[in-house]
Every structure is written in structure tokens, then in C-alpha cells.
Amino acid sequence: MRGAILETRFDQLPVEVYPDNAALGGAAAEGAAQILAAAISRQGHANLIVATGNSQLTFYQALRVRRDIDWQRVTVFHMDEYAGMAPDHPASFRRYLHENFVDAVHPAAFYGVTGDAPNLEQECLRYADLLRTHPADLCCLGIGENGHLAFNDPPYALFHDPVWVKVVELSEASRRQQVGEGYFPTLAEVSTHAITLTIPALLAAQQMLAIVPEKRKAPAVQAALAGPITEQCPASILRTVTHARLFLDVDSFSQVPVPGR
């Protein structure tokens, strides 16, 4: 596995830059494996929150072939799902996780967000209760093209949200990203609302790994690391905590100003 070509820090956030997406995914999988193994050793089990999207694929490819994680002691959660979406829809995040991760590692349990629940407010309460019953040891997340974390989009993101799970309206930028990643043929077919874990719920994990490759993420990474800490760029909140690490490749890091570069 190729190592980082740069290790630095922005405020409190350690940042590691890798030569390409594959090296980033392998390094993030190594970090995740160490955290999960430590939690299992300490308490007999681990709770994991994971993300979806094309940017997470190399991470899952590296993680699911590791043999040093006792997946039968790991409970898996995810962080968002489209409102009204059935689990067999090609764009469903539950389907994505089964196909790319869950069905390969067979965890002790996988608790999906039921986007097509008949009562979405009750589903938010159900999922928040699950998260509090199974405190997360690790949250592995990405950063959206508009700087979102999960589906906490500007201008709707709240750093001090009073709830852990809620129904949100999706910004047009976020919906366009889903078209660009190939999950919907047109913008009109992208759901306008979703259920998401809020920023406080994500930050409540004991450890966080942010996994953000690809050139299309470079403007969001630049804003998150070099711009103000603001809800207009939700990912900027990562600079204020001591339990997160950010994994980038040279493409996603390419717009970040570095002295002497």
C-alpha cells in the first residue's frame, strides 16, 4: 500500500493526501480496521456508520477484503436515504450498501434507514433511538460537491441541530450530483427530500474518517479547509473536532492553498 505524500493539519483536523484514489481507499480501510479492532477488543463489539456514493467505492473495495476485522461483532448503520424510495430502486442507498459492502462482509446487523416508511417522522425517531442504543465507534463519511455531510446541505445544515435524524429538503446542487454519479437519468427524477443523520449525530461517533477522492470534490475540499467555518460549507465543522481524520488524493486536494506550493 502506497503511503501519504503529504500529512498536514488544518486547525484541529489531520489531513493525509495520497497519490491516487486507490491508495486513499487502502489507507482509509487500514484506519477503519484499526479502530474497529480496538473497539471489539475493548468492549466485544463495534458500531459503524458508513456513507454511500461513487467516492466511497475504493474504500469499500479495500475494506471488504480485509481479514483482520471480526464482522460478526460489527453493527452497521448508514447516514441517509431518499424519502419514498424502495430498497430495490437502483439509487437506493440501502441497495448500494448491500451490493458494495454489507453482503460481502456479513456484519452482525445492518440497520437501514427506511426511506419508504409510511410515517417518515416516526422513522426518524426509530433510527435516532437505534443510534443512541448503539453508540458509534466509527463514522466513515464523504464530503458532497456542495460541502455537505450526509444530506445536510447548505442552506439547510445546522451545526447545533436539536435532533439526530430528520427529513430534509435536498438542494439542487446535491440533486445534480446524484445525476452526475449516474444514479438518476435526469434531475426531475431525483427525490426532492431525504432522511438524514444530522451533523450532531455524525459528530457523536468516537472516531470519524472522512474519505474524499476525485477532482470534482476539489472546490468543496478547498472551502472546507481554507474557507470560514460555516454552515454554508457543512464539512468545515470537521476542523473544529479532535476525533476526525481527512483522507484526500492529489485531485481532491488540488485547489487547497499550501504555503510554498
N, C-alpha and C positions, 0 to 999 in steps of 0.2 A: 504494500500500500504506500503510495506516494504521500509525503508529508506536506505540511503547510509551507507555502513560500513566503508568508508574512503572518506574524502574530502581533496584534496591537490591541489597543483598548480605546473605546470612546466613552467618556465618563466612566460609569461602572461596568460597562459591557465588554467582555473579552471578545475579540473578533479574530477569526482564523480564515485566511484566504488560501485556497487550493488551486492547483494548476488547471483543473477541469472539473466538470460535473461528477464524473465517476470517482475521482479522488475525494471530492467533498462528501459524496454519499458514503464511501467507505469509512471516512473519518467520523462522520456523524453516527454511523452504525456502531463503531467501536465505542464512542462515548456513551451511546444509549445502552449498549450491552453492559458496560461497567456500572452504570447507575442502577440498572435493573438487577444485576447480580448482587450488588451491595444491599439493595432493599430486600431481596429474597433472603440473603444471609442474615440480615438484621431482624426481620420480622416474619419470615416464612412465606411472604408473598409480595407482589408488586402491583401497583395500579398505574396504567399508562394511558395518556390521552394522545391521539395522533391526528394528523391532518391529511388532506387529500390534495389532488391536483397534479399536473404533469411534473412540477418541480420536485415532488417527493419520490418519484419513481426510482431514481438511482439509490436513494436511501433505503427504500423497501427491498430492492434487489440485493443490497448488501446485508440488510438486517435479517432477512428470512432464511439465509443460508448459514447463519452462524450456529454453531453447536454448543456455545457456552452459555446459552440462556435456557432456563427451565420454563418453557412457555406454559406448562401446566400449572404454574404458580403465578401467572400474569393475567390480570383482568384488563381488558382493553375498552376504552371509550373513544369516541370521536367528538369533533367540536362543532359540527353544523350539518344541516340538511335542508334541502329546499322544501318550502311549505307546499303540501298537497302532493308530493312526489312519492310514487310507489317504489318499493325497494328493487324492483326489476327494471326500472327505467334506465336506459343507458347512461344517463347523467347522475343517477343516484349515488351519493357518497357512501351509503351502506354497500351498494353493489361494488363500487370502486375498491373499498377496503376488503371485501371478501375476495375479490379477484386478484388483488395485488399483494395482500398481506395475510389476512385472517385465515383463509382457507389453506395457506401454506404452513402456518406455524401452529395452528390449533391451540389457541390460548385457553385458559381455564374458563373464560367467559368473554363474550363480546356484547356489549350493550350499545345498541344502535339508537340514534335519535329517530323517532318515528314521525317523519315529516308528513305522512298521510294519516296521522291520528285524527279521529273525529273532533277532538277538542284540543286545539294547539296550546291553549293556556294550561290545561291540565297536563299535557305532555311536557311542557317546560318545568312545571312543578315536580313531575315524576323524575325527570332527568336530573334536576338540581338535587333532589333528595338522594339519588344514586351517587352523585359525585361527592356529596358530604358523607355518605356512608362508606365510600371507598376513596379516601383522600389520595390524590395523585402524587406518586413519587416522581413521575417524569411527564412532562408535556413536550411533545415534538411538534413544532408548528412551522408554517411558512410565513411569508410576507406577500400580500397581494400587490398587484401592479399599482394600486392606488394607496398602498401603505397599510392596507387592512390587516388585522389579526383575526383569524376565523372570519366571520362575516360582520365584524364590527367596522363598517365602512364610514369614512367621513362623508357627510357631516353628522352621522348618527352615533358615532362611537362615544362612549363615556368612560373615562378613566376610573371614575368612582361610581360605577353603576350599582344601584342598590340590590339588584338581583343577579343570579348566576346564569340563568338561561332565559332567553326571551325570543319573541318573534320580532324580526326586524325587516324594514324595507331595504331592498338592495339598491345601491347606487347604479347609475347607468355604466360607469366605468367598470364596476365589478361584474355586471352582467355581460359587458362586452368581452371581458377576459374569458368568461366561460365559452363564448362563441369562438374566440381565438384559440382556445385549447382544444377545440373540436368536440365539445360535449353537446352542443346545440347547433343546428344548421343556421338559424337566424336569431337575431336579438329578440324578435317578437315571441319566440318560443321559450325564452329563458324565464324562469319563475321570477316574479317581482318581489317575493318575500321568502324568508327562510327562518328557521330556528337556529340560534347560535349560542354558544357559550359566550358570556360576556368577558371583558378584559379582567375584572377581578377574579373570575373563575379560572382563567388561564394562569394568571399570576399566582394563584394559590398553590400550584404544584410545587413540590420540594425543589425540583430542578427543571430547567427549560433549555431545550436545544432548538434554535431557530435555523432552519435549513433552507437556504435561499440561493440557488444557482440561476443562471441564464441572463442573457443580455437584456431581455425585456423587463427584468426586475431592477436594473441599474438605477433608474430615476428614483424608485421607491427606496432603495438602499441608501442612495445619496441623501434623500430627505430625512430618512430615519437616523442616520449617523451624523450628518453635518448641519441639519436644519434645527429649528426650535423643537423642544419637547411639547407637542401639542396634539390635541385630538384630531386635528386636520391631517396628521400623519400618525395613526394609532401605533405603528411599530416603534415610534420614537420613545415610547414608555419603557422599552427594554433597556434603555441607557440608564434608567433610574434604579434598577434592581441588581442584587448581588448574586442571584442564583440562575442567571441565563448565560448562554454562550451562543454566538452567532457564527455560522459556517457559511462562507461565501466561496465562489470561484472567481477567476480573474474577470469574467464577463460581468457578473453582478456587482463586482467591486469597482468596475472601470470608471465610474463617474465620481467616486469619493475623493475629495481633495486630500492629498497627503503631502506634507512639507517635503520639499526636495524632489518631488516626482514630476 
